[in-house]
Amino acid sequence: MAAMAHGRESGLLLGLDGGSTKTAGVIITPDGRVLGQVRGPASAIVGPPNAEASSVLGSIVDSLCSQADASLDDIESCGVGLSGIDFDDELSLQQEGIAAALGIPRERIILVNDAIVALWGATAKPAATLFQHGSGFTGAYRAQHGEEVLFDHLGVASTFDMRRALIALVARMINGMAEPTPLKDKALAHFGIADEQEYCEAVYRQFIPSERTVNTPPLIFAAWLEGDPAATGLVEDAVRDYALAAGAMIEATGHRSPDVTLGGGVIAQAPEQFWRSLAEAIQESHPLVTVKPPDLAPEFGGAVMAGYHIGLDPAQLFQQLRVNT
């Protein structure tokens, strides 16, 4: 059990996950009881944290402490995963900035890329990989706890994105470079384009609201299930490239049977048939792996990582959190 400080529990663990769309935080006891959860605005950074990101993170920590009836001194370890923690030569300044924003001493903070806390939350198994496709791609793998490694975190490999591919495919259908299918008119309606001749200009000049361009996977999946050949091509390309990324990470673990965890908005919105197709594609070359969605949200992964860094058994803490959430 955690010790008590001024009538409150101390030795608490805090987990934070900050990206380009939201920030989530959790505060727990060392035995896996959840004392508080908070969600807030984005807190992704480039270089040292800016004032806006710092304000968001500080506010979330204050809210978590309030929910837990705890002070900052009661937090023994804090696992923070942020989009933008990418380069070793920036890490020291980023650590200083995050420590100042949270009001927690630097030595109590473990600061990593958000893919790492997502992996900590994905599974308790030591050998594991994570592939997520949300607003962007997130990948990480490990051979055992504490040896987490980012996978193409700068996005240079250009993993296939069916949302971007759809935009180009609709233009190719309009200008005669691809055979039109019903997917074309469905996409134009989704984008709010009445005259197809206006489409390319609308895309180029960014007249189409971004929420419409990023929310096309359900449209593509629905057309795929209806047998649309263009949608089928997009889905098959996604399955092929996702499986390649997963396979590369599996090989990098050095294990034959790691957990392969798949998540993010694009994959989470996919029908069961897509999951089956992707699992089969991955297991075709790696038959012993388990393909599954993440068990815990990334902020809980941050808390598990924080516990590991003060000597707690990560698998035990993970299972306690699964029971308590």
N, C-alpha and C positions, 0 to 999 in steps of 0.2 A: 504494500500500500504506500501511497505517497505520504510524505511528511506534511505536517500542518504548519502554516505560518500565519500568525495573527488570526486564528480561527478559519483559515482557508487552506486548501490543498496547495502544496508546492511541488517542485520537481515536475512541472507540467511540460507537455510537448505541444508544439505549435507547428502546423503545416500550412503553407501558402502556395497557391498555384495562380500565376498571373500571365495572361496572354493578351492578344490584340482585341478580344471582344469582352472579356470578363476577368474578374479576380475572385477566387474562392479561398476561404480559410477555415480552419478547424482547430480547436484546442481540446486536448485529451489528457487523461491521466496515464501514468505508466502502465496501468493494468487495462488500458483500452476503453475506458468509459469516456464518452463524448460529453464535454461540458459546454460546448458552443460551436455554432456554425454560422458563417456569414458569406454572402456574395455581394460583389460590388462591381464598379466599372473596370475598364481595361487598365493594365499596368505594365504592358510590354515596354521594354526600354531599348535604346540604342546607345551604347557607351554607358557612362554614369547615369543613374536614374534622374529624370527631370523632376521638376516640382510637382507636376500633376501626378505622376506615378508614385512619388514619395507620399503625397497626400492621401492617395487611395490606400496604399499599403499601411500607412500609419493609422488611418481611420479604421481599417478592418481589424488591426491588432487591438486597438482600443475597444472596439465593439466585442471582440472575442473575450478580452479580459473582463469586460463588464458582465457578459453572460456567465462567465465562470466565477464571478466574484473573486477575481485574482488580480494581482499586480504584475507589472513587468518583471519584478524580482522573482516571482513564482515560476517563471518560464525557465526551465533548465536547458532546453535545446529547441532550436527552431529550424525546420527544413523549408527552404524557400526555393521554388522553381519558377523562373521567369523567362519568357520569350525575350531573347536578346543577350542572354549569357552565353556567348559564343567563342570568345577569344581569351586565351590565357593572359595576354598582355593588358587586357582591360579589367581582369577579375579583381585585382586589389582595390582599384578605385570604386568598382561596383560594390564590393563588400563594405567599404567605408560608407558609401552613400546609403546602402540598405540598412546598415546598422544605425545610422543617424535617423533614417526615416522611421524605423521601428522603435527606436529607443531601447534597443537590446544590445548588449556588448557584442562586438564582432566575433569573439571566440565562442559564443553560444549559437552562432548562425552558420548553417551549411547552405551555401548559395550555389545553385546549379541551374542549368537550362531546364525549361519546363518539361521537356521530354523525359528527363531523368526522374522527376517526381511522379510522372505518369507511369513509368515503368515500375517504380516502387509500389504504386497502387494497383498495378495490373494483375499481379500474381505473387503468391508467397514462394513459389518455386525458385530455387537459386539460379538455375539456368533458364533464361527467358529472353524473349524478344517482344518488342512493341512496335506496331505499325498503326498510325492513326492518320486519317485524312479528314480534316475539318476545314477551317479557313485556309490552312496550309497542310503540309505534311510534317508529321512528327515520328521520329524513329529512334530507337535505342535498344541496346542488348547488353547482356552480361553473362559471364560464365558462372559467377557466384555473387552473393550479396557483397556490396562494396566495390565491385569492379564494373560499374555501369559505364557504357561508352555510347556516345551519340552516333547516329547513322545519318549521313547526308544532311546534317542540320542546317547547312547553308542553302540547300535546295538546288545545287548546281547540276545534279543528275537529272533534273526535270522529270520526275516521276509522272506518269500519265494522269492528267486531270480531265475527267469527262466533261466538266463544266466549261473549261476553256476550249476543249475539242468541239463541243457542241456549237459554240459561237462561230468557229471557223467552218464547221460542216454546214451550218445553215447558209452561210455566204456561198459556199461551193455549190449547194443545191440551187440557190437563186441564180448564180451566173453560169450554170450548166456544167460545172466541173464534177458534179456528183448527181446521181439519180435522185430526184425528189421522192420523199416518202411522207406519210402523214406526220412524221415528227417535225418536219419543217413548219407546217402551219400551227402545230401545237406550240412550238417554241416561239413563233412570232406572236401568237396570242398571249403567251406567258410574258413576253417582253413588252407587250403593249404596242406592237407595231401593226398598224392596219394596212399599210402599203409596203409590200416586200421590197420595192425599189428604194425605200427610205432606210432600209435596215443597215447597210454598211456605213452610211453616214452617222446613223444613231450610235452604232458601236464605236466608231472611230472618235466621235466627239463626246463620247461618254454621256449620251442623253438617257440611256437606259439605267434606271436606278440599280445600284450595286446589289441590293437585297434580292432583286429579281435574277441577276446573273449568277449569284452564288447559290440560289435555291432551286436549281434545275434538276438535281439528282432524282427527286421523286417523279418528275415528268419523264425523265429518261428511263427509269426503271419500269414505270407503267407502260410506256411504249414497247419496251423490251418484252414484257410479259404478254403483250398483245401480238408479238411476232414482227414488229417493225424491223426491217433489215438494217436500217441506219442505227437505230438504238442498239440493236444486237451487236453491231460492230463496235460501238463505244463501250459497251459493257464487257465484251470479250477482250478488248484492248486493256481495260482497267484490270480485269482479272489477271491477265498475263503479266502486266507490269507490277501489280501488287505482289504476285507470287514470286517474281524475280527479286523484289526488295526483301521479302520475308526470307527467301532462300539464302540470300547473301548474309543476312544477319544470323540465321541458323548456323551457317558454316562458320561465322566469326566466333560463335560461342564455343566451338570445339566440342559440342555435345550432340548426341544423336537424337535426344528426345526432350528438347526444351519446350516450355510453353510458348506458343505463338499467340499473342494477344492482339486483337484487331478492334479499333474503335475510331472515334471522331464522327462528326455529323454526317458526312457522306456515307460512311459504312454503316452507321447506326440506323440510317433511314432505308437501308437496302432490304429488300424482301428476303425471305428464307432461301429462295432459290439462288440468290447471289452468294449468300454465305456458304451454301453447299458447293457451288461451283468454285469459289475461292479456296475453300478447305481442300477440295479434291485436287486443285492445281498445286497447292503447297505440298500436300501429302504424296503427290505423285513421285516427287524426288526425295521427300523426307517423310517416309511412312510412319515413323515412330512419334512424331510431334503431336501435341494436343493443340488444336486451334479453338480459341475461345474469346469471348469479350472480356474486358477488364473486370476484375472483382470489386475494386474500390475506386472512387474518384481520386484524381491526382492530389488534391489537398490532403487526403488521408495518406497517400503515398509519401507526401512531405513529412507528415508526422511520424510515420514508420521509419523513414530515413533518419529523422532526428533522434528517434529512440535507439536505432542501431549505433549511432555515433556516440552514445553515452553508455554503450555496453548491453543494451537490452536485446533479447532474442527477437529478430525481426519476424520470423515465422510465427512465433507465439503471439506477438503483438498484433500481427496481421489477422490472425484467426480470431482474436478477441474483438477486433474492430468489426469483422464480418458478422459476428454474433450480435454486436451492439448497434449496428447501423441497418 
